[in-house]
Amino acid sequence: MEELERLQKYLASCGVASRRKAEEFILQGKVKVNGKVITELGTKINPKKDIIEWEGKEVTPEEQKVYVLLNKPIGYVTTVKDQFHRNTVIDLVKKTGVKLLPVGRLDMYTSGALLLTNDGDFIYHVTHPKHEVEKTYTVTLKGKVTQEEVEKLKKGVIIDQTYTTKPAKVRILKIEEEKQISRLEICIHEGKNRQIRKMCEAIGKKVLALHRAKIGTLDVKNLKIGQWRYLTPKEIKNFMQ
């Protein structure tokens, strides 16, 4: 009996996009199976027999899976192509010789740990909320942070007018009274757009610098800004489990 596979999973495994993004492409009518536009998310295909196209190009599995950890510099956008011709994180990992996709996002003015891969299943495991991969940030804030404000961040604050953030781990690293700045470490499981900045705004504090130090147990302390390295088989396995 031939083994069938969900269309969105196949697209992700071929490095087209994450599984959730692949679902969007299907719903938008951008995917064809054997010449027919498919818009049903439950569609199953036979990878050995069916011809799959995305935006008019045939999709085939990536032969080699590549997993990279980058210490992203400030000034680079986390996207494959940028309509404003800004520097992208893809520019930094071109030496891999493989088309990679960012796993999640870091905004242009945030530095630190960013994963890139051509494995859609890996992207799904790391970014899907149910897997609760912890992300650790160091934040420099203007002004002195109080313990009361830290407790608010720990319990959850309202961002985007209606959303309450889930409980976070927060600790004060340093308060420099002369410079009137505070440094915090914040660990979250979520990945809302600009979440750390918005959380800090919710307690009335302006972010001066933001750095993602860790994704799960992976840190970038041994990588200079702009440098990257391949993940080890053990590191890949830890995420996939």
C-alpha positions as a Markdown table, in Angstrom:
| # | Residue | x | y | z |
|---|---|---|---|---|
| 1 | Met | 0.0 | 0.0 | 0.0 |
| 2 | Glu | 1.4 | 3.4 | -1.0 |
| 3 | Glu | 2.0 | 5.8 | 1.9 |
| 4 | Leu | 0.1 | 9.0 | 1.7 |
| 5 | Glu | 1.1 | 12.3 | 3.3 |
| 6 | Arg | -0.7 | 15.5 | 4.1 |
| 7 | Leu | -0.1 | 18.2 | 1.5 |
| 8 | Gln | 1.0 | 20.9 | 3.9 |
| 9 | Lys | 3.4 | 18.5 | 5.6 |
| 10 | Tyr | 5.0 | 17.6 | 2.3 |
| 11 | Leu | 5.4 | 21.3 | 1.3 |
| 12 | Ala | 7.0 | 22.0 | 4.7 |
| 13 | Ser | 9.4 | 19.0 | 4.4 |
| 14 | Cys | 10.4 | 20.3 | 0.9 |
| 15 | Gly | 11.5 | 23.6 | 2.5 |
| 16 | Val | 8.8 | 25.7 | 0.9 |
| 17 | Ala | 7.7 | 27.2 | 4.2 |
| 18 | Ser | 6.6 | 26.3 | 7.7 |
| 19 | Arg | 3.6 | 24.0 | 7.9 |
| 20 | Arg | 1.3 | 26.8 | 9.0 |
| 21 | Lys | 2.5 | 29.0 | 6.2 |
| 22 | Ala | 2.0 | 26.1 | 3.7 |
| 23 | Glu | -1.6 | 25.9 | 4.9 |
| 24 | Glu | -2.0 | 29.5 | 4.0 |
| 25 | Phe | -0.6 | 28.9 | 0.5 |
| 26 | Ile | -3.1 | 26.1 | 0.1 |
| 27 | Leu | -6.1 | 28.2 | 1.2 |
| 28 | Gln | -4.9 | 31.0 | -1.2 |
| 29 | Gly | -5.0 | 28.6 | -4.1 |
| 30 | Lys | -1.2 | 28.7 | -4.7 |
| 31 | Val | -0.7 | 24.9 | -4.7 |
| 32 | Lys | -1.5 | 22.4 | -7.5 |
| 33 | Val | -1.6 | 18.6 | -7.4 |
| 34 | Asn | -1.3 | 17.0 | -10.8 |
| 35 | Gly | -2.3 | 20.3 | -12.4 |
| 36 | Lys | -5.4 | 20.9 | -10.2 |
| 37 | Val | -5.6 | 23.8 | -7.7 |
| 38 | Ile | -6.1 | 22.4 | -4.2 |
| 39 | Thr | -7.7 | 24.5 | -1.4 |
| 40 | Glu | -8.6 | 21.7 | 1.0 |
| 41 | Leu | -6.2 | 21.4 | 4.0 |
| 42 | Gly | -7.0 | 17.7 | 4.6 |
| 43 | Thr | -5.7 | 16.7 | 1.1 |
| 44 | Lys | -3.3 | 13.8 | 1.1 |
| 45 | Ile | -0.9 | 13.1 | -1.7 |
| 46 | Asn | 1.5 | 10.3 | -2.8 |
| 47 | Pro | 5.0 | 11.9 | -2.9 |
| 48 | Lys | 6.2 | 9.1 | -5.2 |
| 49 | Lys | 3.5 | 9.6 | -7.9 |
| 50 | Asp | 1.8 | 13.0 | -7.6 |
| 51 | Ile | 3.3 | 16.2 | -9.1 |
| 52 | Ile | 3.1 | 19.0 | -6.6 |
| 53 | Glu | 3.4 | 22.7 | -7.7 |
| 54 | Trp | 3.7 | 25.8 | -5.7 |
| 55 | Glu | 3.3 | 29.1 | -7.5 |
| 56 | Gly | 3.8 | 27.3 | -10.8 |
| 57 | Lys | 7.0 | 25.5 | -9.9 |
| 58 | Glu | 7.3 | 21.8 | -9.1 |
| 59 | Val | 8.2 | 21.0 | -5.5 |
| 60 | Thr | 10.6 | 18.3 | -4.7 |
| 61 | Pro | 12.1 | 17.2 | -1.3 |
| 62 | Glu | 15.3 | 18.8 | -0.2 |
| 63 | Glu | 18.1 | 16.2 | -0.4 |
| 64 | Gln | 20.0 | 17.5 | 2.6 |
| 65 | Lys | 18.5 | 18.9 | 5.8 |
| 66 | Val | 20.5 | 21.9 | 7.2 |
| 67 | Tyr | 20.1 | 23.4 | 10.6 |
| 68 | Val | 21.9 | 26.6 | 11.6 |
| 69 | Leu | 22.1 | 28.8 | 14.7 |
| 70 | Leu | 22.9 | 32.4 | 14.0 |
| 71 | Asn | 23.8 | 35.2 | 16.3 |
| 72 | Lys | 21.8 | 37.9 | 14.5 |
| 73 | Pro | 23.1 | 41.4 | 14.4 |
| 74 | Ile | 21.0 | 44.5 | 14.7 |
| 75 | Gly | 20.0 | 46.0 | 11.3 |
| 76 | Tyr | 19.0 | 42.7 | 9.6 |
| 77 | Val | 15.4 | 41.8 | 8.9 |
| 78 | Thr | 14.2 | 38.2 | 9.5 |
| 79 | Thr | 12.8 | 37.4 | 6.1 |
| 80 | Val | 13.9 | 35.6 | 2.9 |
| 81 | Lys | 13.3 | 38.7 | 0.7 |
| 82 | Asp | 12.7 | 42.3 | 1.7 |
| 83 | Gln | 10.7 | 44.7 | -0.5 |
| 84 | Phe | 12.7 | 47.6 | 0.8 |
| 85 | His | 16.0 | 46.0 | -0.1 |
| 86 | Arg | 17.2 | 45.9 | 3.5 |
| 87 | Asn | 19.8 | 43.4 | 4.7 |
| 88 | Thr | 18.2 | 40.0 | 5.5 |
| 89 | Val | 19.4 | 37.2 | 7.8 |
| 90 | Ile | 19.6 | 35.0 | 4.7 |
| 91 | Asp | 22.5 | 37.2 | 3.5 |
| 92 | Leu | 24.5 | 36.0 | 6.5 |
| 93 | Val | 24.1 | 32.3 | 5.9 |
| 94 | Lys | 24.6 | 32.1 | 2.1 |
| 95 | Lys | 27.8 | 30.0 | 2.6 |
| 96 | Thr | 25.6 | 27.0 | 3.5 |
| 97 | Gly | 24.7 | 26.8 | -0.2 |
| 98 | Val | 21.2 | 25.8 | 0.7 |
| 99 | Lys | 17.9 | 27.8 | 0.7 |
| 100 | Leu | 17.1 | 28.3 | 4.4 |
| 101 | Leu | 14.1 | 29.7 | 6.1 |
| 102 | Pro | 14.1 | 31.6 | 9.5 |
| 103 | Val | 12.5 | 29.7 | 12.4 |
| 104 | Gly | 10.3 | 32.4 | 13.9 |
| 105 | Arg | 11.3 | 36.0 | 13.9 |
| 106 | Leu | 13.5 | 38.7 | 15.5 |
| 107 | Asp | 12.7 | 42.3 | 14.7 |
| 108 | Met | 15.3 | 44.4 | 12.9 |
| 109 | Tyr | 16.5 | 46.1 | 16.1 |
| 110 | Thr | 16.9 | 42.9 | 18.2 |
| 111 | Ser | 20.1 | 40.8 | 18.2 |
| 112 | Gly | 20.7 | 37.2 | 19.2 |
| 113 | Ala | 19.8 | 33.6 | 18.7 |
| 114 | Leu | 18.0 | 32.8 | 15.5 |
| 115 | Leu | 17.5 | 29.3 | 14.0 |
| 116 | Leu | 17.4 | 28.7 | 10.2 |
| 117 | Thr | 16.6 | 25.5 | 8.4 |
| 118 | Asn | 15.2 | 23.9 | 5.2 |
| 119 | Asp | 13.2 | 21.4 | 7.3 |
| 120 | Gly | 9.6 | 22.4 | 7.6 |
| 121 | Asp | 8.9 | 19.8 | 10.3 |
| 122 | Phe | 11.7 | 21.3 | 12.5 |
| 123 | Ile | 10.2 | 24.8 | 12.0 |
| 124 | Tyr | 6.8 | 23.4 | 13.1 |
| 125 | His | 8.2 | 21.8 | 16.3 |
| 126 | Val | 10.1 | 24.9 | 17.3 |
| 127 | Thr | 7.4 | 27.5 | 16.6 |
| 128 | His | 4.1 | 25.8 | 17.4 |
| 129 | Pro | 2.8 | 27.1 | 20.8 |
| 130 | Lys | 1.9 | 23.6 | 22.0 |
| 131 | His | 5.6 | 22.7 | 22.1 |
| 132 | Glu | 6.4 | 25.6 | 24.4 |
| 133 | Val | 10.0 | 26.2 | 23.4 |
| 134 | Glu | 11.4 | 28.7 | 25.9 |
| 135 | Lys | 13.2 | 31.8 | 24.7 |
| 136 | Thr | 15.5 | 33.8 | 26.9 |
| 137 | Tyr | 16.1 | 37.5 | 26.4 |
| 138 | Thr | 18.3 | 40.1 | 28.1 |
| 139 | Val | 16.7 | 43.5 | 28.1 |
| 140 | Thr | 18.1 | 46.9 | 28.8 |
| 141 | Leu | 15.5 | 49.4 | 30.0 |
| 142 | Lys | 15.5 | 53.1 | 30.6 |
| 143 | Gly | 14.9 | 53.9 | 34.3 |
| 144 | Lys | 14.9 | 51.9 | 37.5 |
| 145 | Val | 12.7 | 48.8 | 37.5 |
| 146 | Thr | 10.9 | 48.0 | 40.7 |
| 147 | Gln | 10.1 | 44.6 | 42.1 |
| 148 | Glu | 6.4 | 45.4 | 41.7 |
| 149 | Glu | 6.9 | 45.9 | 38.0 |
| 150 | Val | 8.9 | 42.6 | 37.8 |
| 151 | Glu | 6.0 | 40.8 | 39.4 |
| 152 | Lys | 3.6 | 42.2 | 36.9 |
| 153 | Leu | 5.7 | 40.9 | 34.0 |
| 154 | Lys | 5.9 | 37.5 | 35.7 |
| 155 | Lys | 2.1 | 37.2 | 36.1 |
| 156 | Gly | 1.2 | 38.6 | 32.7 |
| 157 | Val | 0.4 | 42.0 | 31.2 |
| 158 | Ile | -2.0 | 43.3 | 28.6 |
| 159 | Ile | -0.5 | 43.9 | 25.2 |
| 160 | Asp | -2.2 | 44.8 | 21.9 |
| 161 | Gln | -5.1 | 46.2 | 24.0 |
| 162 | Thr | -6.7 | 42.9 | 24.6 |
| 163 | Tyr | -4.1 | 40.1 | 24.9 |
| 164 | Thr | -2.8 | 39.0 | 28.3 |
| 165 | Thr | 0.7 | 37.5 | 28.2 |
| 166 | Lys | 1.2 | 34.1 | 29.8 |
| 167 | Pro | 3.3 | 33.8 | 33.0 |
| 168 | Ala | 7.0 | 34.6 | 32.4 |
| 169 | Lys | 10.2 | 34.1 | 34.3 |
| 170 | Val | 11.8 | 37.4 | 35.0 |
| 171 | Arg | 14.8 | 38.5 | 37.1 |
| 172 | Ile | 16.7 | 41.7 | 37.6 |
| 173 | Leu | 20.3 | 41.3 | 36.4 |
| 174 | Lys | 21.6 | 44.8 | 37.2 |
| 175 | Ile | 20.3 | 48.3 | 38.1 |
| 176 | Glu | 22.7 | 51.2 | 37.3 |
| 177 | Glu | 21.4 | 54.1 | 39.3 |
| 178 | Glu | 23.9 | 56.6 | 37.9 |
| 179 | Lys | 23.0 | 55.8 | 34.3 |
| 180 | Gln | 19.3 | 55.3 | 35.2 |
| 181 | Ile | 19.1 | 52.0 | 33.3 |
| 182 | Ser | 18.0 | 48.5 | 34.3 |
| 183 | Arg | 18.9 | 45.1 | 32.9 |
| 184 | Leu | 16.5 | 42.2 | 33.1 |
| 185 | Glu | 16.4 | 38.6 | 32.0 |
| 186 | Ile | 13.0 | 37.5 | 30.6 |
| 187 | Cys | 12.0 | 33.9 | 29.6 |
| 188 | Ile | 8.8 | 33.3 | 27.6 |
| 189 | His | 7.2 | 30.4 | 25.8 |
| 190 | Glu | 5.2 | 32.6 | 23.4 |
| 191 | Gly | 6.2 | 34.4 | 20.3 |
| 192 | Lys | 3.8 | 37.3 | 19.7 |
| 193 | Asn | 5.1 | 40.1 | 17.4 |
| 194 | Arg | 7.5 | 42.3 | 19.4 |
| 195 | Gln | 6.2 | 40.7 | 22.6 |
| 196 | Ile | 9.1 | 41.6 | 24.9 |
| 197 | Arg | 9.1 | 45.3 | 23.8 |
| 198 | Lys | 5.3 | 45.4 | 24.3 |
| 199 | Met | 5.5 | 43.8 | 27.7 |
| 200 | Cys | 8.0 | 46.4 | 28.9 |
| 201 | Glu | 5.9 | 49.2 | 27.5 |
| 202 | Ala | 3.0 | 47.8 | 29.5 |
| 203 | Ile | 4.9 | 48.6 | 32.7 |
| 204 | Gly | 5.9 | 52.0 | 31.4 |
| 205 | Lys | 9.5 | 51.2 | 30.5 |
| 206 | Lys | 11.3 | 51.9 | 27.2 |
| 207 | Val | 13.5 | 49.2 | 25.8 |
| 208 | Leu | 17.0 | 50.5 | 24.9 |
| 209 | Ala | 18.5 | 47.2 | 23.8 |
| 210 | Leu | 17.1 | 43.7 | 23.3 |
| 211 | His | 19.1 | 40.5 | 22.8 |
| 212 | Arg | 17.8 | 36.9 | 22.6 |
| 213 | Ala | 20.4 | 34.9 | 24.5 |
| 214 | Lys | 18.8 | 31.4 | 24.2 |
| 215 | Ile | 16.3 | 29.3 | 22.3 |
| 216 | Gly | 15.5 | 26.3 | 24.5 |
| 217 | Thr | 19.0 | 25.3 | 25.8 |
| 218 | Leu | 20.8 | 26.7 | 22.8 |
| 219 | Asp | 22.8 | 29.9 | 23.5 |
| 220 | Val | 25.0 | 32.2 | 21.4 |
| 221 | Lys | 27.6 | 33.1 | 24.0 |
| 222 | Asn | 30.3 | 31.4 | 21.9 |
| 223 | Leu | 29.2 | 33.0 | 18.6 |
| 224 | Lys | 30.3 | 36.5 | 17.7 |
| 225 | Ile | 27.5 | 38.8 | 16.4 |
| 226 | Gly | 26.9 | 37.8 | 12.7 |
| 227 | Gln | 28.5 | 34.4 | 13.1 |
| 228 | Trp | 26.6 | 31.1 | 12.8 |
| 229 | Arg | 27.2 | 27.4 | 13.3 |
| 230 | Tyr | 25.5 | 24.1 | 12.3 |
| 231 | Leu | 23.4 | 22.3 | 15.0 |
| 232 | Thr | 24.7 | 19.0 | 16.3 |
| 233 | Pro | 22.6 | 15.8 | 15.7 |
| 234 | Lys | 21.8 | 15.8 | 19.5 |
| 235 | Glu | 20.6 | 19.4 | 19.4 |
| 236 | Ile | 18.3 | 18.7 | 16.5 |
| 237 | Lys | 16.9 | 15.6 | 18.2 |
| 238 | Asn | 16.2 | 17.6 | 21.4 |
| 239 | Phe | 14.0 | 20.0 | 19.4 |
| 240 | Met | 12.2 | 17.3 | 17.5 |
| 241 | Gln | 11.3 | 15.5 | 20.7 |
